[in-house]
């Protein structure tokens, strides 16, 4: 797997429209995972000012999650919908942001 690309936002996301509901994204991670740290930072930057938030969940802290995901981290989810795996998928996250603004 190559080095993760550093993503600089080209513009800030617009605040959500009235009536739009803020969402919580789940970032499945594990301690000491540089890919997890990179994805967490990029997602935080990209959702800043949108009202959405990202919650990291350490898969090693829950035997069921560890069994389900193993070494398949980082994973970014909205509920049960996977947005990206292993590295930031910028187009997928941007599409998610458009659909949730």
Buried (B, 14 or more C-beta within 10 A) or exposed (E): EEEBEEBEEEEEBEEBEEEEEEBEBBBBBBEEBEBBBBBBEBBEEBBEEBBBEBEBBBBBEEEEBBEEBEEEBBBBBBEEEEBBBBBBBBEBBBEBBEEBB
